[in-house]
Every structure is written in structure tokens, then in C-alpha cells.
Amino acid sequence: MFALRPPPSRLYPAVLAAFALAGCGGAPIVADGPATVAASFALRPAVQQLGGCSVFPADNPWNTDISQSPVDSNSANYLAAMNASTTNLHPDFGSDPHYGIPITLAPADTPFVPMKFFLYPKQSDPGPYPFPKDTQIEGGKNAKGDRHALVVGEVNCHLYETYDTHYVGPGWRAGNGAVFDLSSDKLRPDCWTSADAAGLPIAPALVKYDEVQNGEIDHAMRFTMSTTQAAYQHPATHYASTNTDPNEPPMGLRVRLKASFDTSPFTGESLVVLTALKKYGMFLADNGSDWYISGATDKRWNDDDLDQLKTVSASNFEVIQLGTLYTDC
């Protein structure tokens, strides 16, 4: 058994969720029973928590309130290229346990096991990783999709994420992998991917059931688009496109629900999500279905509540002013 040790030196911080976690010992954040929520919002920590770990410094981009940030001068063109006028939001999670992306906790006694990468080994943080045998895989153990695995080391407060993940015993085989120090603002190296196309962490951005039940999401979220530009802005570090059209969205583009959007008709889980989208917005993180928002796997989701999001036109969003675009990978 390996002792818990610091990860490799090239790390990117990951933002995780602000919610009370159920389970330990490698258990996924999936629950059938009643949610455990904080007794008072006043007792909540200043930043998100996962497995007893604070997730990023308070001024990290994932934790930053962008409700007053300026709109990008090219916002209208980006939104047109993103089919905003003809597309509605879609929650890519729900009560079906095959939807969403699960998170697994690795307690102190979790052994570090070998990890072999077969797609992008040179852009992957080398193993071993603290992956329990029962690490949860996106879509289930027989899934044919992205097969993401997200594991949080509860002692060293590092996040381990992999793509196209398979257990081979005693270790794992994955397309690529990344380790994120939850106490750091350090990005992954420029032009490096992660378990996500943009080089971003996944678990930080997921919408979690318990935080929604607490009444507030206090971090940026994650969404996908079918067409992206061959460019990225920080905190993204990678792109996955050959399209050089400057109106296509680059990886790391951040959108915000307009302050003028009327949320009064919405209730429950959808209202919490929409409120956070005004304050924290969401980052473009991967190629996929247009305007799909990612969430954590949890059987307790109320699908009727979440379906309200499907009535929100993407034309109600605006693009936050971009920084430096990187195009030379």
C-alpha cells in the first residue's frame, strides 16, 4: 500500500461542490435516502467543500462572482455561432443513475494503484492514483461513452480525474488523467488536456444534489457545445478543434444568464441553478451536445423540477469578456 503523497508537480486546481457529502470509503456521491443538509446557511464555509477539503482559494475563477463582469464585444457573434436562438438549456443529469457523472471519495486507507494511459500519456499526470476497486464510472461499469472517473483523496485533498476509464486489476487503464491540488490556483501546463477537452477539472463544476437542496450553488458550472474554436482562454489550457472561425466559442469561454431574465416562474431545483447561472455562470469545457449542463449522478434528483430548465432559451445568456486567447498548440 502506498502512503498518501503529494501529486506530480504539474497540477491544476479543481473546484468541487459546496455540499454535505454522504458516504465515505470510496462510496460515490449517490444516495437513495433523504438528503443531509446544513442546519443553517450561516454555518456554510466560505468556499466549496468536498470530503472535508476546501475547494480552491476564494478568489479562484471557479469561485468568483461574475454578475457584474463586462460583456464581451463579440458576445452576439459567439451566441449566434452557438445556436443560442434555436437551442434551450438541457440538464445532462437526473434521477436515472446512468445520467450525470459520479464522484468517488478515497479515504486515508485507500491504496494508490498503477494507472496506465493509452491516449495522451504525455499530457497525463502519472500514477499511482488512489482509485478504490469500486470507483464509480460515468454511465456505469458497462458504459460505452466517456467513462469519466472522478476521485477525491480525502487526506491530501487532491482530485484525480480520468477519461475512458477501465479497471484491469490491481490498477486501472484510462485514456488520460489529471491530478488537481484543491488548495492551489495553479493551472495545468498550456496545451495540456485533462479528463476534459478544455484541460479543466470536471468535479468542481458539477451541479450537486445536496448543494441545490441547501438552496445555493456557489461556483461556476460546466457546459458543452458541438462546435468549438481551435483556441482556449485560461483557466482552460487545451482545445479540441481545427476550426479557426473567430466567432466560434473557444474552450474556457464563460457565459452568464442575463440579470434581466425573469426567474419568478421557476421553482425548486431549477430556480437554484438559474440563480447561480446569473452569479457564477458556466465554462465551456468540452465538445458535446449544445448547451448541456453537467451534474453529479444522484437518484434523488427531481426530474420534473429539472425539466423546467429545458424551457430556457440560450438566447438569454451573454458571453463574459474574454482574456487572452491561445491558438498555437
Residue frames relative to the residue before (quaternion, step in Angstrom):
aa qw qx qy qz dx dy dz
M 1.0000 0.0000 0.0000 0.0000 0.00 0.00 0.00
F 0.3482 -0.7199 0.5643 0.2051 3.53 -0.98 0.90
A 0.4298 -0.6519 0.5519 0.2928 3.54 -1.14 0.63
L 0.5737 -0.5623 0.4448 0.3959 3.55 -1.12 0.50
R 0.0086 0.8130 -0.5778 0.0715 3.54 -0.72 1.06
P 0.6229 -0.5267 0.3938 0.4237 3.57 -1.21 0.36
P 0.4974 -0.6502 0.4816 0.3128 3.60 -1.12 0.59
P 0.7227 -0.3993 0.3058 0.4742 3.60 -1.28 0.00
S 0.6536 -0.5753 0.3414 0.3541 3.54 -1.24 0.52
R 0.6849 0.4554 -0.2934 0.4873 3.59 1.09 -0.58
L 0.1708 0.8122 -0.5269 0.1833 3.52 -0.06 1.30
Y 0.1911 -0.7232 0.6475 0.1455 3.50 -1.33 0.45
P 0.4546 -0.6855 0.4820 0.3019 3.61 -0.91 0.78
A 0.1967 -0.7687 0.5935 0.1343 3.56 -1.07 0.62
V 0.2831 -0.7285 0.5922 0.1962 3.53 -1.02 0.73
L 0.1190 -0.7945 0.5924 0.0606 3.57 -0.88 0.88
A 0.7072 -0.5310 0.2966 0.3604 3.56 -1.23 -0.02
A 0.3899 -0.6850 0.5639 0.2464 3.51 -1.24 0.58
F 0.4862 0.6440 -0.4711 0.3562 3.53 0.03 1.22
A 0.5488 -0.5968 0.4669 0.3531 3.57 -1.24 0.43
L 0.3008 -0.7887 0.5124 0.1580 3.56 -0.64 1.11
A 0.2694 -0.7330 0.6000 0.1736 3.51 -1.10 0.74
G 0.8184 0.2856 -0.1964 0.4583 3.53 -1.05 0.76
C 0.0263 -0.7566 0.6524 0.0365 3.52 -1.38 0.25
G 0.6722 0.5100 -0.3424 0.4133 3.56 -1.21 -0.33
G 0.7197 -0.4339 0.2538 0.4790 3.54 0.99 0.80
A 0.4419 0.7001 -0.4625 0.3172 3.60 1.21 0.16
P 0.4574 -0.6764 0.4978 0.2923 3.59 -1.00 0.77
I 0.5002 -0.6071 0.5057 0.3543 3.52 -1.27 0.30
V 0.3960 0.6454 -0.5318 0.3792 3.51 0.35 1.35
A 0.0363 0.8332 -0.5488 0.0578 3.57 -0.69 0.94
D 0.3137 -0.7354 0.5705 0.1878 3.52 -1.20 0.65
G 0.6743 0.5192 -0.2833 0.4420 3.56 1.14 -0.66
P 0.7308 -0.4108 0.2970 0.4571 3.55 -1.29 -0.08
A 0.5407 -0.6341 0.4471 0.3251 3.54 -1.10 0.71
T 0.2992 -0.6999 0.6134 0.2109 3.52 -1.24 0.57
V 0.0114 -0.8237 0.5660 -0.0313 3.56 -0.51 1.13
A 0.6242 -0.5457 0.4022 0.3884 3.54 -1.24 0.44
A 0.5246 -0.6501 0.4509 0.3143 3.56 -1.03 0.77
S 0.8043 0.0187 0.0120 0.5938 3.56 1.10 -0.63
F 0.5092 -0.6418 0.4742 0.3223 3.55 -0.96 0.84
A 0.5984 0.5908 -0.3625 0.4018 3.58 1.08 -0.63
L 0.6679 0.5020 -0.2996 0.4606 3.58 1.18 -0.48
R 0.4912 0.6800 -0.4310 0.3325 3.59 1.23 -0.15
P 0.5099 -0.6421 0.4684 0.3291 3.60 -1.03 0.70
A 0.6543 -0.5493 0.3607 0.3744 3.54 -1.26 0.45
V 0.7782 0.1709 -0.1073 0.5947 3.59 1.13 -0.59
Q 0.7092 -0.4707 0.3242 0.4128 3.53 -1.29 0.28
Q 0.1939 -0.7687 0.6020 0.0950 3.53 -1.22 0.62
L 0.0679 0.7707 -0.6333 0.0200 3.54 -1.16 0.62
G 0.8422 -0.0053 -0.0249 0.5386 3.56 -0.66 1.05
G 0.6927 -0.4633 0.2711 0.4817 3.57 1.10 0.66
C 0.6165 0.5490 -0.3375 0.4524 3.59 1.27 0.04
S 0.3877 -0.6697 0.5788 0.2572 3.55 -1.03 0.82
V 0.2781 -0.7913 0.5302 0.1243 3.53 -0.90 0.94
F 0.8481 -0.1054 -0.0205 0.5189 3.50 -0.30 1.41
P 0.5760 -0.5416 0.4782 0.3823 3.53 -1.26 0.41
A 0.6529 -0.5587 0.3499 0.3729 3.56 -1.16 0.61
D 0.7244 0.4322 -0.2521 0.4742 3.61 1.09 -0.66
N 0.3622 0.7323 -0.4960 0.2940 3.59 1.25 0.26
P 0.6269 -0.5714 0.3623 0.3862 3.64 -0.99 0.70
W 0.6462 0.5305 -0.3350 0.4344 3.59 0.98 -0.74
N 0.7349 0.4091 -0.2188 0.4947 3.58 1.14 -0.61
T 0.5437 0.6748 -0.3619 0.3438 3.57 1.30 -0.10
D 0.4178 -0.6775 0.5597 0.2306 3.54 -1.01 0.94
I 0.0493 -0.8205 0.5695 -0.0019 3.60 -0.57 1.13
S 0.2926 0.7974 -0.4877 0.2016 3.58 1.21 0.40
Q 0.7477 0.3509 -0.2042 0.5255 3.60 1.17 -0.52
S 0.4212 0.7217 -0.4619 0.2973 3.61 1.23 0.10
P 0.5449 -0.6368 0.4251 0.3420 3.61 -1.02 0.70
V 0.4793 -0.6502 0.5165 0.2841 3.54 -1.23 0.60
D 0.5093 -0.6516 0.4644 0.3168 3.57 -1.01 0.79
S 0.5505 -0.6397 0.4297 0.3211 3.58 -1.02 0.80
N 0.7103 0.4147 -0.2426 0.5145 3.59 1.22 -0.47
S 0.2758 0.8118 -0.4868 0.1670 3.59 1.26 0.22
A 0.6716 0.5118 -0.3155 0.4330 3.61 0.80 -0.93
N 0.6707 0.4917 -0.3001 0.4673 3.58 0.98 -0.83
Y 0.6153 0.5283 -0.3469 0.4712 3.57 1.02 -0.74
L 0.6901 0.4900 -0.2906 0.4463 3.58 0.80 -1.00
A 0.6154 0.5332 -0.3480 0.4647 3.59 1.05 -0.67
A 0.6716 0.4857 -0.2916 0.4775 3.58 0.96 -0.87
M 0.6923 0.4624 -0.2581 0.4902 3.57 1.20 -0.58
N 0.4672 -0.7183 0.4188 0.3008 3.58 1.27 0.38
A 0.1853 0.8403 -0.4943 0.1237 3.56 1.12 0.67
S 0.6813 0.5139 -0.3040 0.4235 3.60 0.98 -0.74
T 0.7605 0.3476 -0.1843 0.5165 3.58 1.20 -0.39
T 0.6951 0.4433 -0.2552 0.5052 3.59 1.28 0.07
N 0.2365 -0.7542 0.5965 0.1398 3.55 -1.09 0.76
L 0.6323 -0.4996 0.4201 0.4173 3.55 -1.28 0.25
H 0.0522 -0.7826 0.6184 0.0482 3.55 -1.23 0.46
P 0.3045 -0.7442 0.5588 0.2027 3.61 -0.66 1.03
D 0.2305 -0.7905 0.5562 0.1124 3.58 -0.61 1.14
F 0.6508 0.4111 -0.3256 0.5491 3.54 0.89 1.03
G 0.1499 0.7832 -0.5923 0.1148 3.57 -1.24 0.38
S 0.7690 -0.3931 0.2491 0.4382 3.56 -1.26 -0.21
D 0.5422 0.5907 -0.4065 0.4381 3.59 1.20 -0.38
P 0.4244 -0.7457 0.4482 0.2510 3.64 -0.57 1.09
H 0.6139 0.5387 -0.3568 0.4534 3.59 1.25 -0.16
Y 0.6314 0.5095 -0.3285 0.4836 3.58 1.31 -0.12
G 0.7449 0.3622 -0.2866 0.4814 3.53 -1.15 0.59
I 0.4145 -0.6806 0.5461 0.2582 3.54 -1.36 0.01
P 0.3137 -0.7773 0.5140 0.1823 3.62 -0.63 1.07
I 0.2532 -0.7322 0.6124 0.1574 3.54 -1.30 0.47
T 0.1835 -0.7861 0.5852 0.0768 3.57 -0.93 0.95
L 0.2796 -0.7496 0.5779 0.1613 3.58 -1.02 0.82
A 0.1741 -0.7744 0.6036 0.0752 3.56 -1.00 0.94
P 0.2361 -0.8027 0.5318 0.1310 3.63 -0.29 1.22
A 0.7885 -0.3861 0.2196 0.4253 3.55 -1.34 0.12
D 0.7328 0.4374 -0.2531 0.4557 3.60 0.98 -0.72
T 0.4298 0.7019 -0.4683 0.3214 3.60 1.21 0.24
P 0.3519 -0.7487 0.5142 0.2262 3.63 -0.66 0.99
F 0.4133 -0.6459 0.5736 0.2881 3.55 -1.21 0.55
V 0.1007 -0.8135 0.5727 0.0100 3.57 -0.80 1.02
P 0.6467 -0.5374 0.3611 0.4031 3.62 -1.19 0.45
M 0.1065 -0.7667 0.6315 0.0451 3.53 -1.20 0.67
K 0.0881 -0.7972 0.5969 0.0216 3.58 -0.71 1.09
F 0.1842 -0.7976 0.5696 0.0747 3.59 -0.85 1.01
F 0.1704 -0.8388 0.5150 0.0462 3.57 -0.82 1.03
L 0.6828 0.4568 -0.3083 0.4796 3.64 1.20 -0.09
Y 0.8082 -0.0042 0.0580 0.5861 3.57 0.70 -1.12
P 0.0163 -0.8466 0.5319 0.0090 3.61 0.56 1.05
K 0.6647 0.5169 -0.3156 0.4375 3.60 1.02 -0.71
Q 0.7140 0.3863 -0.2464 0.5295 3.58 1.22 -0.37
S 0.5846 0.5726 -0.3646 0.4444 3.57 1.26 0.28
D 0.4370 -0.6454 0.5511 0.2980 3.56 -1.13 0.68
P 0.4393 -0.7444 0.4336 0.2546 3.59 -0.60 1.13
G 0.5353 -0.6099 0.4837 0.3280 3.54 -1.28 0.50
P 0.5358 0.0172 -0.7799 -0.3230 1.42 -2.47 -0.31
Y 0.3070 -0.7255 0.5920 0.1702 3.54 -1.34 0.48
P 0.4479 -0.6848 0.4942 0.2937 3.63 -1.08 0.57
F 0.1788 0.7994 -0.5442 0.1814 3.56 0.52 1.24
P 0.3259 -0.7298 0.5647 0.2056 3.61 -0.58 1.09
K 0.6348 -0.5286 0.3929 0.4041 3.59 -1.21 0.40
D 0.7390 0.3983 -0.2220 0.4958 3.57 1.09 -0.70
T 0.1973 0.7856 -0.5535 0.1938 3.58 1.12 0.60
Q 0.3906 -0.7467 0.4955 0.2104 3.56 -0.81 1.03
I 0.2329 -0.7744 0.5810 0.0921 3.54 -1.01 0.94
E 0.5565 -0.6062 0.4515 0.3449 3.57 -0.99 0.80
G 0.8197 0.2042 -0.1782 0.5045 3.56 -0.77 1.05
G 0.5871 -0.5734 0.3762 0.4301 3.59 1.26 -0.17
K 0.6966 -0.5265 0.2989 0.3850 3.55 -1.24 0.47
N 0.7307 0.3917 -0.2359 0.5070 3.60 1.17 -0.46
A 0.3413 0.7731 -0.4779 0.2399 3.58 1.25 0.25
K 0.2945 -0.7576 0.5605 0.1582 3.55 -1.22 0.59
G 0.5437 0.6481 -0.3826 0.3714 3.59 1.27 0.07
D 0.8409 -0.1770 0.1390 0.4921 3.56 -1.05 -0.83
R 0.1701 -0.8384 0.5046 0.1164 3.59 1.18 -0.48
H 0.1425 0.7954 -0.5691 0.1523 3.57 0.80 1.02
A 0.0839 -0.7441 0.6584 0.0755 3.54 -1.25 0.60
L 0.0774 -0.7953 0.6012 -0.0110 3.56 -0.83 1.08
V 0.0206 0.8189 -0.5681 0.0785 3.58 -0.49 1.21
V 0.1850 -0.7815 0.5904 0.0802 3.56 -0.92 0.98
G 0.3008 -0.7276 0.5922 0.1715 3.57 -0.82 1.05
E 0.3201 -0.8045 0.4683 0.1759 3.57 -0.33 1.23
V 0.6777 0.4862 -0.3004 0.4626 3.60 1.14 -0.47
N 0.7872 0.3005 -0.1762 0.5090 3.59 0.76 -0.97
C 0.3446 -0.7776 0.4688 0.2385 3.60 1.32 -0.01
H 0.4493 0.6155 -0.5113 0.3974 3.49 0.71 1.19
L 0.3171 -0.7329 0.5786 0.1660 3.51 -1.19 0.70
Y 0.1292 -0.7808 0.6105 0.0298 3.55 -0.94 1.02
E 0.0241 0.8205 -0.5674 0.0648 3.58 -0.56 1.16
T 0.0486 -0.8042 0.5924 -0.0041 3.56 -0.99 0.87
Y 0.2933 -0.7311 0.5948 0.1604 3.53 -1.31 0.49
D 0.8300 0.0852 -0.1126 0.5397 3.58 -1.08 0.83
T 0.1610 0.8589 -0.4496 0.1852 3.49 0.86 1.19
H 0.0189 0.8051 -0.5892 0.0658 3.58 -0.89 1.02
Y 0.3682 -0.7123 0.5545 0.2226 3.56 -0.98 0.90
V 0.0727 -0.8082 0.5842 0.0136 3.58 -0.83 1.02
G 0.3726 -0.7724 0.4510 0.2474 3.60 1.28 -0.15
P 0.5067 -0.2845 -0.8031 0.1313 1.57 -1.34 2.08
G 0.7035 0.4463 -0.2591 0.4887 3.58 1.28 -0.15
W 0.5322 -0.6235 0.4863 0.3025 3.51 -1.27 -0.50
R 0.2363 -0.7294 0.6253 0.1455 3.53 -1.32 0.45
A 0.0787 0.8078 -0.5760 0.0970 3.58 -0.81 1.01
G 0.6209 -0.5504 0.4030 0.3862 3.54 -1.23 0.46
N 0.7540 -0.1990 0.1555 0.6063 3.55 0.95 -0.91
G 0.1216 -0.8090 0.5737 0.0406 3.52 -1.25 0.38
A 0.1167 -0.7864 0.6048 0.0466 3.53 -1.24 0.53
V 0.2216 -0.7501 0.6115 0.1194 3.54 -1.19 0.71
F 0.1081 -0.8089 0.5778 0.0120 3.57 -0.83 1.02
D 0.3223 -0.7239 0.5832 0.1786 3.55 -0.93 0.97
L 0.3394 -0.7937 0.4711 0.1817 3.56 -0.44 1.20
S 0.6617 0.4894 -0.3167 0.4716 3.59 1.24 -0.15
S 0.6880 0.5132 -0.2456 0.4505 3.57 1.30 -0.18
D 0.3779 -0.6974 0.5610 0.2369 3.55 -1.29 0.45
K 0.4446 0.7305 -0.4376 0.2777 3.59 1.24 -0.06
L 0.3600 -0.7377 0.5377 0.1928 3.56 -0.94 0.96
R 0.5632 -0.5135 0.4909 0.4221 3.52 -1.31 0.10
P 0.6418 -0.5223 0.3686 0.4236 3.61 -1.16 0.41
D 0.5836 -0.5746 0.4346 0.3745 3.56 -1.08 0.66
C 0.8165 0.2138 -0.2340 0.4826 3.52 -1.11 0.96
W 0.5532 0.5723 -0.4128 0.4427 3.60 1.24 0.21
T 0.3478 -0.6986 0.5866 0.2167 3.52 -1.10 0.80
S 0.2666 -0.7024 0.6168 0.2348 3.55 -1.32 -0.23
A 0.7142 -0.3039 0.2720 0.5688 3.60 -0.86 -0.83
D 0.6888 0.3755 -0.2438 0.5702 3.55 1.36 -0.12
A 0.6298 -0.5837 0.3522 0.3723 3.58 -1.05 0.71
A 0.7058 0.4895 -0.2645 0.4384 3.58 0.99 -0.83
G 0.5030 -0.6440 0.4373 0.3755 3.61 1.21 -0.14
L 0.5149 0.6379 -0.4071 0.4028 3.57 1.29 0.26
P 0.5163 -0.5783 0.5031 0.3820 3.57 -1.25 0.21
I 0.4162 -0.7174 0.5070 0.2347 3.57 -1.16 0.55
A 0.6755 0.5434 -0.3128 0.3881 3.57 0.72 -1.06
P 0.6173 0.5671 -0.3714 0.3993 3.64 0.91 -0.72
A 0.7477 0.4533 -0.2145 0.4353 3.55 0.95 -0.92
L 0.5217 0.6711 -0.4168 0.3220 3.59 1.16 -0.34
V 0.4172 -0.6511 0.5706 0.2765 3.54 -1.14 0.70
K 0.1483 -0.8155 0.5569 0.0531 3.61 -0.66 1.12
Y 0.5902 -0.6069 0.4060 0.3442 3.55 -1.04 0.77
D 0.7123 0.4828 -0.2889 0.4197 3.59 0.72 -1.01
E 0.6453 0.4987 -0.3431 0.4660 3.59 0.98 -0.69
V 0.6228 0.5249 -0.3412 0.4692 3.58 1.05 -0.68
Q 0.6551 0.4967 -0.3131 0.4755 3.58 0.99 -0.79
N 0.6166 0.5327 -0.3336 0.4741 3.57 1.18 -0.51
G 0.5454 -0.6715 0.3605 0.3488 3.55 1.28 -0.20
E 0.8010 0.2062 -0.1113 0.5509 3.60 1.21 -0.02
I 0.1650 -0.7103 0.6753 0.1103 3.52 -1.13 0.85
D 0.0764 -0.8399 0.5371 0.0157 3.59 -0.56 1.08
H 0.6489 0.4366 -0.3498 0.5157 3.54 0.90 1.00
A 0.5907 -0.5473 0.4482 0.3881 3.55 -1.28 0.30
M 0.3530 -0.7308 0.5503 0.1963 3.55 -1.24 0.52
R 0.4509 -0.6740 0.5336 0.2402 3.53 -1.38 -0.03
F 0.0697 0.7903 -0.6085 0.0164 3.58 -1.04 0.75
T 0.3629 -0.7349 0.5432 0.1819 3.54 -1.32 0.37
M 0.1125 -0.7576 0.6378 0.0815 3.53 -1.34 0.43
S 0.5281 -0.6625 0.4331 0.3076 3.57 -1.04 0.75
T 0.7807 0.1878 -0.1017 0.5873 3.60 1.10 -0.66
T 0.0105 0.7994 -0.5990 0.0455 3.56 -0.84 1.01
Q 0.5366 -0.6211 0.4766 0.3148 3.52 -1.32 0.34
A 0.4900 -0.6254 0.5164 0.3196 3.56 -1.23 0.51
A 0.5675 0.5338 -0.3982 0.4842 3.53 0.59 1.25
Y 0.0575 -0.7789 0.6211 0.0652 3.53 -1.28 0.34
Q 0.1822 -0.7221 0.6459 0.1680 3.51 -1.36 0.28
H 0.5693 -0.5841 0.4496 0.3642 3.55 -1.17 0.55
P 0.5003 -0.0856 -0.8593 -0.0627 1.57 -2.18 1.24
A 0.4420 0.6480 -0.4933 0.3760 3.64 1.18 0.16
T 0.1736 -0.8002 0.5685 0.0792 3.57 -1.20 0.54
H 0.7684 0.2841 -0.1272 0.5592 3.60 1.24 0.05
Y 0.1308 -0.7602 0.6250 0.1200 3.56 -1.22 0.51
A 0.2139 -0.7732 0.5877 0.1051 3.56 -1.25 0.42
S 0.5705 0.5549 -0.3768 0.4740 3.55 0.73 1.13
T 0.2768 -0.7220 0.5979 0.2112 3.55 -1.33 0.27
N 0.4714 0.6900 -0.4196 0.3545 3.57 1.34 0.08
T 0.1638 -0.8230 0.5408 0.0587 3.59 -0.62 1.13
D 0.3461 0.7336 -0.5087 0.2886 3.60 1.23 0.25
P 0.3852 -0.7638 0.4660 0.2258 3.63 -0.53 1.12
N 0.6373 0.5231 -0.3395 0.4527 3.59 1.24 -0.18
E 0.5439 0.5815 -0.4141 0.4410 3.58 1.24 -0.15
P 0.5314 -0.6662 0.4131 0.3212 3.62 -0.98 0.71
P 0.3409 -0.7222 0.5606 0.2189 3.60 -0.90 0.86
M 0.5977 -0.5329 0.4406 0.4057 3.55 -1.24 0.33
G 0.7543 0.3344 -0.2754 0.4932 3.55 -0.97 0.87
L 0.4067 0.6829 -0.4936 0.3529 3.59 1.27 0.03
R 0.1815 -0.7990 0.5692 0.0692 3.57 -0.97 0.90
V 0.1198 -0.7953 0.5929 0.0411 3.54 -0.83 1.02
R 0.1731 -0.7679 0.6122 0.0751 3.54 -1.27 0.56
L 0.4538 -0.6400 0.5423 0.3006 3.56 -1.07 0.74
K 0.5148 -0.6741 0.4317 0.3070 3.57 -0.80 1.01
A 0.5558 -0.6241 0.4421 0.3257 3.55 -1.05 0.82
S 0.6586 0.5361 -0.3016 0.4335 3.57 1.13 -0.63
F 0.5073 0.6553 -0.4349 0.3522 3.60 1.21 -0.24
D 0.3719 -0.7535 0.5077 0.1902 3.56 -0.77 1.08
T 0.1220 -0.8168 0.5623 0.0414 3.59 -0.46 1.19
S 0.4160 0.7517 -0.4506 0.2425 3.63 1.21 -0.06
P 0.6568 0.5044 -0.3515 0.4366 3.67 1.01 -0.50
F 0.6469 0.5538 -0.3115 0.4218 3.60 1.22 -0.38
T 0.1399 -0.7973 0.5853 0.0465 3.54 -1.15 0.67
G 0.8385 0.2965 -0.1568 0.4294 3.52 -1.39 0.12
E 0.8658 -0.0949 0.0810 0.4845 3.52 -1.09 -0.85
S 0.6560 0.5186 -0.3224 0.4436 3.59 0.94 -0.80
L 0.6287 0.5380 -0.3418 0.4455 3.58 0.99 -0.75
V 0.6375 0.5194 -0.3299 0.4636 3.60 0.98 -0.80
V 0.6551 0.5100 -0.3124 0.4616 3.59 0.93 -0.87
L 0.6876 0.4876 -0.2921 0.4519 3.59 0.83 -0.94
T 0.6179 0.5400 -0.3452 0.4554 3.59 1.03 -0.72
A 0.6712 0.4850 -0.2919 0.4787 3.59 0.98 -0.86
L 0.6265 0.5441 -0.3456 0.4383 3.59 1.04 -0.65
K 0.6165 0.5151 -0.3473 0.4838 3.60 1.18 -0.40
K 0.7491 0.4221 -0.2158 0.4626 3.57 0.99 -0.83
Y 0.8190 0.2208 -0.0879 0.5223 3.59 0.91 -0.92
G 0.3162 -0.7799 0.4923 0.2220 3.59 1.15 -0.45
M 0.3314 -0.7256 0.5543 0.2378 3.54 -1.23 -0.49
F 0.4106 -0.7119 0.5339 0.1990 3.51 -1.23 0.75
L 0.4128 -0.6481 0.5765 0.2779 3.55 -1.16 0.70
A 0.0575 -0.8682 0.4904 -0.0487 3.56 -0.42 1.26
D 0.8214 0.0630 0.0165 0.5666 3.60 1.11 -0.47
N 0.4888 -0.5924 0.5375 0.3480 3.52 -1.35 0.26
G 0.3135 0.7260 -0.5572 0.2533 3.56 -0.88 0.96
S 0.7745 -0.3078 0.2352 0.5001 3.55 -1.22 -0.41
D 0.5763 -0.6367 0.3995 0.3208 3.55 -1.01 0.86
W 0.8785 0.0293 -0.0572 0.4733 3.53 -1.00 1.02
Y 0.3550 0.7008 -0.5237 0.3295 3.57 1.01 0.85
I 0.2238 -0.7710 0.5871 0.1041 3.58 -0.80 1.08
S 0.3541 -0.7661 0.5053 0.1798 3.57 -0.86 0.99
G 0.0150 -0.7917 0.6107 -0.0035 3.54 -1.11 0.75
A 0.5772 -0.5899 0.4452 0.3474 3.54 -1.31 0.29
T 0.5550 -0.6050 0.4651 0.3310 3.54 -1.14 0.69
D 0.2587 0.7485 -0.5802 0.1901 3.57 -0.85 0.97
K 0.4220 -0.7346 0.4777 0.2326 3.59 -0.70 1.08
R 0.6280 0.5850 -0.3329 0.3907 3.58 1.19 -0.39
W 0.4321 0.7053 -0.4734 0.3028 3.61 1.18 -0.14
N 0.3284 -0.7127 0.5883 0.1953 3.54 -1.12 0.78
D 0.3152 -0.7989 0.4791 0.1815 3.59 -0.17 1.24
D 0.6122 0.5452 -0.3561 0.4485 3.60 1.07 -0.66
D 0.6302 0.5196 -0.3223 0.4785 3.56 1.06 -0.77
L 0.6993 0.4861 -0.2734 0.4472 3.56 0.81 -1.02
D 0.6035 0.5888 -0.3591 0.4003 3.58 1.07 -0.67
Q 0.5204 0.6284 -0.4223 0.3949 3.59 1.18 -0.32
L 0.5962 0.5863 -0.3601 0.4136 3.58 1.11 -0.66
K 0.6272 0.5726 -0.3318 0.4107 3.56 1.12 -0.64
T 0.6260 0.5292 -0.3408 0.4603 3.59 1.26 -0.10
V 0.5924 0.5908 -0.3521 0.4195 3.60 1.30 -0.18
S 0.3282 -0.7511 0.5420 0.1854 3.57 -0.59 1.12
A 0.5073 -0.6541 0.4731 0.3016 3.55 -1.03 0.81
S 0.5254 0.6332 -0.4103 0.3934 3.60 1.25 -0.23
N 0.6038 0.5622 -0.3502 0.4434 3.59 1.28 -0.19
F 0.5975 0.5469 -0.3627 0.4609 3.58 1.28 0.18
E 0.1413 -0.7478 0.6379 0.1178 3.53 -1.37 0.24
V 0.4544 -0.6888 0.5046 0.2539 3.56 -1.15 0.69
I 0.3933 -0.7122 0.5365 0.2241 3.54 -0.86 1.03
Q 0.6418 -0.5568 0.3667 0.3789 3.56 -1.05 0.78
L 0.3524 -0.7559 0.5238 0.1734 3.53 -0.77 1.12
G 0.3804 -0.6801 0.5721 0.2559 3.51 -1.31 0.39
T 0.8076 -0.2078 0.1891 0.5186 3.56 -1.07 -0.77
L 0.2351 -0.7541 0.5972 0.1393 3.58 -0.95 0.91
Y 0.2104 -0.7653 0.6013 0.0922 3.54 -0.97 0.98
T 0.0307 -0.8416 0.5368 -0.0515 3.57 -0.69 1.12
D 0.6430 0.6021 -0.2906 0.3737 3.59 1.23 -0.09
C 0.3096 0.7511 -0.5311 0.2407 3.62 0.99 0.63
